[in-house]
Amino acid sequence: MTSVDALRDGSFSIGDFRDTKTLHLRADASGNVHLNQYVVIKDLGQGAFGKVKLCLNTHTNRLCALKCINRRSLRRKFGLGLARGGTGADTGLQREIAIMKKLVHPNVVRLYEVIDDTTGQYMFMALEYVPGGPVYDPTRYGGEGMGEELARHYLREICRGLDFLHVNGVVHRDLKPDNLLVKQDGTVKICDFGVSELFEYDEAGDDSGRGRVSLDYMTTTAGTQRSRRRSSSSSSRGGGQRRTGSGGAGAARK
């Protein structure tokens, strides 16, 4: 099998997102587990509602992080099923998917595919694999810190990602080192949109509609037009600063 380091991200656009309704689980002659076109390589971590696995997409030769969401765990925690169009945990998941499938930016983790076979116990989210891990790991720097130059680089990367999110009406609401991953080239990727919200602006650029969630997320064209309106409105107020609207922190989801 091709080494992890040798595999590179392919090009990706909004139209490349896949919403799959059937799951085929099998093992090959070598004992490798296949979920549709994904070959499981190893476990990456354990989240609140299931494991995250490193997988190879045999259709694209791209590594991904497969987030396995256990429906039973969701029912136990929220007392609700995972039928589409529901409330509670279901709405949160649908909001996370609706947000992530439209976000294509160098500083945001991509969602490639959702496998939602309602006859099975799990829902799967195929996410971009970021091998560098969180931006800050105390053991990585020997207790000395990462240094000002690297910290400034990371901050610039994070601000680029946040600017993109806020222009497009997304508030992350759980920004912390565990949700800021670093690629091998130093690019920082914002991840985990499990508690994120969408907010809306009126034609004048006012954010009085903040908090009104719509699962029918904006198109790229609409996002561009909204960005232009906001930039114009911001300039007329005498500054380019955008309101972030970021709120409280929640538990990290893997």
N, C-alpha and C positions, 0 to 999 in steps of 0.2 A: 504494500500500500504506500502511496505517496506520503512523505513526511509532512507533519503539521506545518513546519516552517516553509515548505516549498509551495504550499497552496496559497493562492492569492484571491482576494475578492474580485468577482466579476462586476461588470457594469449592472446597474439596477435602476429601474424607473418605477413610477407609481403603477403603471400598467402591468408590471411583472409580478405584483402580489397575487398569490393564489389562495382561494378559499375552497378547501377540499372537504367533501361530505362523507367520504368512505375511507376506512382504514384497513389495510391488509398487513397483518403481522405474521412473520415467518422467520425461520432460522435456516441458513444455508448449510452446505456440507461441512464447512469449517467451524460451524457453531456460532457464526456472526448473526446477530439479531437485525432484521430488516423491518422498518416501519414504512410502508410504501417504498419510496425511493431512497430513504435514509438508512444508512448503516450505522449502528451504534458502536462507538469506539470506547467510551469510558464515561463514568459519572463525573460531572463537574461540581455538583453541590446539591444541597437539599434545601428546598424552600418550604414555605408554610403549607402548601397544598400539593407537594410532589417534588420529584427530583428534576434536575437539569442535566442533560446528557450531551456530550460532545458527539456529533454525528457527521457523516460525510454524505452529502447529496450526490448520488451517483449520476443524476441527470446533468448537473452543472459542475461537478468536481469541486464543489465549494464546501468548506467546513461550516457548520452552524451549531448553535446552542439550542437544543430541543427542550423547551419548557413543558413538562408533563404535569397537567393540572388534574388532580383527582376530584371527580365530581362528588364522591362520598364525603371527602374532607370538607368540601364547600357546604354540603348539606348539613353536616354536623355543626359547622361553625355558624352558619347563617339560617339554618332551618328552611332552606329553599332549594328547589331543583335548579337545574341549569338549562331549562328550556328557553329557547330564544324568545325575546320579547318579555321576559319576566322582570323581576325587580331585585333589589338588594345585591347579592353577590353577582347575579347574572348581569345586571345593568353595569356594575363595575367592570366586569370582564369585557362586555361589549363596548364600553366606552374606551377601555385600554386598547382594544383591537381597532376600533374606529379611528382613534388618534394615531396609533403607530403605523397603520398600513398606508397612511397618506404622508408620513414624514420621511422625506428623502433628503438628507443633508449630511455632509462629512462629519459633523459632530453629534449625530444622533444615531443610536443603534437601530438598525433596520429590522423590520418584520417581513420575512420572506413569504411565509405561508402559515395558515391556520388549518389544522385537520380537526374537524368537528363532526365525528361520527356519533350521532345521538344514541346508537345502540351499544356503545362502549362505555367503559368506566372513566376513560381519560379524554381530555381535550389536549391537543398539542399545538404549541406555537414555535415555529422555526425562526430563530433570531440570529442575527449576525454574531459570529464568534469573535470576541476580542481577547486575545491570548495574554495581554499584558497585565490584566487584573486591575484593581482599584488604583486611583491616582496616588493614594498614600497608604503605604504599608510600613508601620513602625520598624519592623525587622529588616526592611530593605536598606535603610540608611544608617544603621548602627546607632540609633538614638541621636544623630546629629542633625536631622532634618534634611529636606531635599535641596535646600539652597535657594537663594532669591531668584536666580536666573531661571531655574527650572520651574519655580512657583509662578513666576510671571508668565512663562510660556503656557503652563496649564490654565492659568486664569484667563488668558486671551482665548484659548480654545473653548473654555466653558462659556465665556461671554458670547462668542460667536454662535454657539448652540442655543443659548438662552434667547439671544436676539431673534433667531429664526423661530423659536417656539412662540415667543410673545407676539411677534408680528402676525403669526398665524393663529392667535387666540388660544394658545395652550399654556396652562400653568402647571408646572411639574408637581409642586407641593411636597416633594420628598428628596430634595437635593442634598446630598451628603457624599463623602468619599466612596462609600460602598456602591453608589449609583453613578459614579464617574469612572469609566474604564479607559485604559490607555492601550492603543495599538503599538506595535513594535516600532513604528516610525514616529511615535510621540503624539499622534492625534488622540485627542480626548473625545470619548463617546458618552453622551448622556443616555442612561438606560433606566428601566423600571418605571413604567407609566401607570402602575396599578392604582394610584390614588390621584392621578392627574385630573384636571377639569378643563372644559372648554368654556370660553366666555366670548361674548359678542360685542361689537361696536355698532353704533348707529351711523348714519351717513355723515354726521358731523365729527366722527372720531371719538365720541364720548364712550366711556366704558361702563355706562349705567346698566348694561345688560350682563355684566360679568356674573358668572355662576349659572346662566341658563345653558343647560347641556343639550346638545343636539347630536344624536348618533349618526345623522346624515351629514358627514363632515364635508367641508368646503372642497371645491375642486382647485386645481393649481391656478387656473385663471382667476377664480374668485379670490384666492389667497393673494395673488399678485396685485389685484385691484385694491383689495383691502389694505395691503402694505403701502401702496401709493397714497391712498387716502390718509392713512395714519401719519406717514412721513410729512405730507403737506400740512396736516392739522398740527403736528408737533412743531413744525417750523413757524407756523403762524402764532404759536404761543410763545415763541422766542427761544426755543431750545429743542434739542434732539433727543432728550431723555425720554425713554418709554417707561410706562408704569408696568412693573413686573407682576404685581398681585400674587406673589408666591406666599404660601401659607405654611401650616404646621407640618411636622414630620410624622411619618408613619413607619411601620415595620418594613424592613427590606424584603422584597419578594424575589426569589430566584427563578 
